[in-house]
Each structure stands twice: as C-alpha cells, then as structure tokens.
Amino acid sequence: MLRRLTIIAAMTIAGPAFADAHLDPALAPTGDAAGGERAFRQCQSCHVVQDGDGEVLAGRAAKTGPNLYGVVGRSYGAVEDFRYSDIMLAAGEMGTIYDEANFVAYVMDPTGHLQEVTGDSGRGKMSYKVRKEEDALNLYAFLAQFADAES
C-alpha cells in the first residue's frame, strides 16, 4: 500500500513531466492530470489501470472495460483477451490509435466516433459518455502517466 501511495504521489507531483518523458511528442497531453484523476472516478467502475506486474495504479479491479495501462498511443482494440465490439476491432485494424484527438472524440461519443472512423454502422460497447471536453482532455493527461518506459 505504501508503495502504491508513493507512486501516486510521485505521479501527481511529476504530472505531465512524467508523461512527456515517455511519450512521443505527438501524443503529449494538453489537459491537467490532477483533473483527470478526479474525472477517472466515473471510469473506475468499468476500467482499471494495472501495470504488467499486476499492480493496480488507478481504479479498482474492475474488468468490464479493458485495462487502460498504456492506452495513450495504443491501437484501438489491442488489449489481449479482451472481447471488443466488431467496430472497435475494425478501427484498430485500420491503424487508429489513441492520440489526444481520438481519445477525446471516443470518450465523448464512443459509438459515433467509431462509426465516423470506420464508416461502419456498428455499435461500440462503451455506453458512458464524458460530457465535458475539459474532462476528456484531463482524462487523457491522467492516463498518459501510465505507460512503460519504452512507450
């Protein structure tokens, strides 16, 4: 527990600087990670941020949605063994990645965004929509902190 609190405290203090050290500059967030941490409370009923060692870094052990560790820069539909919708898989096969613009568009209107990206009429599985663009930008900044050094 102490290790987890230390990691969270370090990430909160380091904020975007931590994320920027590991991300391609094209993926750099413009939002506020602390605001994103608050906004993530709405996401944690379905999602978790769990590193490769199995340590939960954010959220709870929820698995309704895929693990969001390393989501920034990742292709759509790429978490192994997670059952995505066909339209999400199609977006991933097209090479769509979670950069800031795509992430914000997706979390604000999941199915609409997937339909726009793919040109298909399918439905995504995520029904929750982030209402405020500021919250979506902040969520992206928060999640950008959670990546492997080689990301």
C-alpha positions as a Markdown table, in Angstrom:
| # | Residue | x | y | z |
|---|---|---|---|---|
| 1 | Met | 0.0 | 0.0 | 0.0 |
| 2 | Leu | 2.8 | 2.4 | 0.9 |
| 3 | Arg | 4.5 | 1.7 | -2.5 |
| 4 | Arg | 1.2 | 2.5 | -4.3 |
| 5 | Leu | 0.8 | 5.8 | -2.4 |
| 6 | Thr | 4.4 | 6.7 | -3.2 |
| 7 | Ile | 3.8 | 6.0 | -6.9 |
| 8 | Ile | 0.6 | 8.0 | -7.0 |
| 9 | Ala | 2.2 | 10.9 | -5.1 |
| 10 | Ala | 5.2 | 10.9 | -7.4 |
| 11 | Met | 3.0 | 10.9 | -10.5 |
| 12 | Thr | 0.8 | 13.7 | -9.1 |
| 13 | Ile | 3.8 | 15.8 | -8.4 |
| 14 | Ala | 5.5 | 15.0 | -11.7 |
| 15 | Gly | 2.3 | 15.3 | -13.6 |
| 16 | Pro | 2.8 | 16.0 | -17.3 |
| 17 | Ala | 6.5 | 16.0 | -17.0 |
| 18 | Phe | 6.4 | 12.3 | -16.2 |
| 19 | Ala | 4.2 | 11.6 | -19.1 |
| 20 | Asp | 6.2 | 13.7 | -21.5 |
| 21 | Ala | 9.4 | 11.8 | -20.7 |
| 22 | His | 7.9 | 8.6 | -22.0 |
| 23 | Leu | 5.7 | 9.7 | -24.9 |
| 24 | Asp | 6.2 | 10.6 | -28.5 |
| 25 | Pro | 5.7 | 14.4 | -28.6 |
| 26 | Ala | 2.8 | 13.9 | -30.9 |
| 27 | Leu | 1.0 | 12.1 | -28.1 |
| 28 | Ala | 1.7 | 14.7 | -25.4 |
| 29 | Pro | -1.4 | 15.7 | -23.4 |
| 30 | Thr | -2.7 | 19.2 | -23.1 |
| 31 | Gly | -5.0 | 18.6 | -20.1 |
| 32 | Asp | -4.5 | 18.5 | -16.4 |
| 33 | Ala | -3.6 | 15.1 | -14.9 |
| 34 | Ala | -4.9 | 16.0 | -11.5 |
| 35 | Gly | -8.3 | 17.0 | -13.0 |
| 36 | Gly | -8.2 | 13.7 | -15.0 |
| 37 | Glu | -7.6 | 11.7 | -11.8 |
| 38 | Arg | -10.8 | 13.2 | -10.4 |
| 39 | Ala | -12.7 | 12.5 | -13.7 |
| 40 | Phe | -11.4 | 8.9 | -13.7 |
| 41 | Arg | -13.7 | 8.2 | -10.7 |
| 42 | Gln | -16.5 | 7.9 | -13.2 |
| 43 | Cys | -14.5 | 5.4 | -15.3 |
| 44 | Gln | -13.2 | 3.1 | -12.5 |
| 45 | Ser | -16.5 | 1.2 | -12.2 |
| 46 | Cys | -15.6 | -0.4 | -15.5 |
| 47 | His | -11.8 | 0.2 | -16.0 |
| 48 | Val | -8.6 | -0.3 | -14.2 |
| 49 | Val | -5.1 | 0.9 | -14.8 |
| 50 | Gln | -2.9 | -2.2 | -13.9 |
| 51 | Asp | 0.8 | -2.5 | -14.9 |
| 52 | Gly | 2.5 | -5.5 | -16.3 |
| 53 | Asp | 3.4 | -6.7 | -12.7 |
| 54 | Gly | -0.3 | -6.8 | -11.8 |
| 55 | Glu | -0.2 | -3.7 | -9.6 |
| 56 | Val | -3.4 | -1.6 | -9.7 |
| 57 | Leu | -2.2 | 2.0 | -10.2 |
| 58 | Ala | -5.6 | 3.6 | -10.6 |
| 59 | Gly | -9.2 | 2.5 | -10.2 |
| 60 | Arg | -10.3 | -0.8 | -8.8 |
| 61 | Ala | -10.0 | -4.3 | -10.1 |
| 62 | Ala | -12.9 | -3.7 | -12.5 |
| 63 | Lys | -12.7 | -5.6 | -15.7 |
| 64 | Thr | -15.9 | -4.7 | -17.6 |
| 65 | Gly | -13.8 | -2.5 | -19.8 |
| 66 | Pro | -10.2 | -3.1 | -20.9 |
| 67 | Asn | -7.2 | -2.2 | -18.8 |
| 68 | Leu | -6.2 | 1.4 | -19.6 |
| 69 | Tyr | -2.5 | 1.0 | -18.7 |
| 70 | Gly | -0.5 | 2.2 | -21.7 |
| 71 | Val | -3.7 | 3.3 | -23.6 |
| 72 | Val | -2.1 | 6.5 | -24.9 |
| 73 | Gly | -0.5 | 5.7 | -28.3 |
| 74 | Arg | -2.1 | 2.2 | -28.3 |
| 75 | Ser | -4.1 | 0.9 | -31.3 |
| 76 | Tyr | -7.9 | 0.6 | -30.8 |
| 77 | Gly | -8.9 | -2.9 | -29.7 |
| 78 | Ala | -5.4 | -4.0 | -28.7 |
| 79 | Val | -5.8 | -5.4 | -25.2 |
| 80 | Glu | -5.1 | -9.1 | -25.5 |
| 81 | Asp | -8.0 | -11.4 | -24.5 |
| 82 | Phe | -10.5 | -8.5 | -24.2 |
| 83 | Arg | -13.7 | -9.0 | -26.1 |
| 84 | Tyr | -14.1 | -5.8 | -28.2 |
| 85 | Ser | -17.0 | -4.9 | -30.5 |
| 86 | Asp | -16.5 | -5.6 | -34.2 |
| 87 | Ile | -16.5 | -1.9 | -34.9 |
| 88 | Met | -13.7 | -1.3 | -32.4 |
| 89 | Leu | -11.6 | -4.1 | -33.9 |
| 90 | Ala | -12.2 | -2.7 | -37.3 |
| 91 | Ala | -11.0 | 0.7 | -36.2 |
| 92 | Gly | -7.8 | -0.9 | -34.8 |
| 93 | Glu | -7.2 | -2.9 | -38.0 |
| 94 | Met | -7.3 | 0.5 | -39.8 |
| 95 | Gly | -4.4 | 1.6 | -37.6 |
| 96 | Thr | -6.4 | 4.0 | -35.4 |
| 97 | Ile | -4.5 | 4.9 | -32.2 |
| 98 | Tyr | -5.4 | 6.7 | -29.0 |
| 99 | Asp | -3.9 | 10.1 | -29.6 |
| 100 | Glu | -5.4 | 13.1 | -27.8 |
| 101 | Ala | -7.9 | 13.9 | -30.5 |
| 102 | Asn | -9.1 | 10.4 | -31.0 |
| 103 | Phe | -9.3 | 9.7 | -27.3 |
| 104 | Val | -11.4 | 12.8 | -26.6 |
| 105 | Ala | -13.7 | 12.1 | -29.5 |
| 106 | Tyr | -14.1 | 8.5 | -28.4 |
| 107 | Val | -14.9 | 9.1 | -24.8 |
| 108 | Met | -17.3 | 11.9 | -25.6 |
| 109 | Asp | -19.3 | 9.7 | -28.2 |
| 110 | Pro | -17.9 | 6.2 | -28.4 |
| 111 | Thr | -20.2 | 4.7 | -31.0 |
| 112 | Gly | -20.4 | 7.9 | -33.1 |
| 113 | His | -16.7 | 8.2 | -33.1 |
| 114 | Leu | -16.2 | 4.5 | -34.2 |
| 115 | Gln | -18.8 | 4.9 | -36.9 |
| 116 | Glu | -17.0 | 8.0 | -38.2 |
| 117 | Val | -13.6 | 6.4 | -38.1 |
| 118 | Thr | -14.6 | 3.2 | -39.8 |
| 119 | Gly | -17.6 | 4.2 | -41.9 |
| 120 | Asp | -19.5 | 1.2 | -40.5 |
| 121 | Ser | -22.9 | 1.3 | -38.8 |
| 122 | Gly | -21.9 | -1.0 | -35.8 |
| 123 | Arg | -22.1 | -0.1 | -32.2 |
| 124 | Gly | -19.3 | 0.2 | -29.6 |
| 125 | Lys | -19.6 | -1.5 | -26.2 |
| 126 | Met | -18.9 | 1.6 | -24.1 |
| 127 | Ser | -22.2 | 3.4 | -23.3 |
| 128 | Tyr | -20.8 | 6.0 | -20.9 |
| 129 | Lys | -20.1 | 9.4 | -22.4 |
| 130 | Val | -17.8 | 12.1 | -20.9 |
| 131 | Arg | -19.9 | 15.3 | -21.1 |
| 132 | Lys | -17.2 | 18.0 | -20.9 |
| 133 | Glu | -14.3 | 18.2 | -23.3 |
| 134 | Glu | -12.2 | 19.6 | -20.5 |
| 135 | Asp | -12.8 | 16.3 | -18.5 |
| 136 | Ala | -11.9 | 14.3 | -21.6 |
| 137 | Leu | -8.6 | 16.2 | -22.1 |
| 138 | Asn | -7.8 | 15.8 | -18.4 |
| 139 | Leu | -8.6 | 12.0 | -18.5 |
| 140 | Tyr | -6.1 | 11.7 | -21.4 |
| 141 | Ala | -3.5 | 13.6 | -19.4 |
| 142 | Phe | -4.1 | 11.4 | -16.4 |
| 143 | Leu | -3.9 | 8.1 | -18.4 |
| 144 | Ala | -0.8 | 9.4 | -20.3 |
| 145 | Gln | 1.2 | 9.0 | -17.0 |
| 146 | Phe | 0.7 | 5.2 | -17.1 |
| 147 | Ala | 3.0 | 3.8 | -19.7 |
| 148 | Asp | 6.1 | 1.7 | -19.9 |
| 149 | Ala | 9.4 | 3.5 | -20.3 |
| 150 | Glu | 9.7 | 2.2 | -23.9 |
| 151 | Ser | 6.2 | 3.6 | -24.9 |
